[in-house]
């Protein structure tokens, strides 16, 4: 999938056995999917694909200021200039702590690429509809 905006990010996993060990990831945005953003991590084994969680761009933006989201992805402001992204269910989850300034810069880049309220103009629904109607 082509990505127009990407930003490396160093996160921690505060609820893991190694809460202070940094993990390198990447924030991704594709204007062809303007409502979502991706949080990608390198594969565990050579030859595997990146592990990518896709979720709403608005969820990430709203979660910067107040807890947002239900279900598999939740975002909330954290202590010390951090953003907490919770992925998974209540019984099997990962909490990712990311620097708020990196998240803010990434969101600013995505909003420059596709301004809020213009997302639908960036969707190309014709190929999908053609496949459905074929």
Secondary structure, DSSP 4 states (H G I P E B T S, - for coil): ---SEEEEEEEE-TTSTTTT--EEEEEEE-GGGTTEEEEEE--SSTTPPPEEEEEEHHHHHHHTTS-B--TTEEEEEETTTEEEEEEE-SSSEEEEEEEHHHHHHHHHHHHHHS-TT-GGGG---HHHHHHHH-
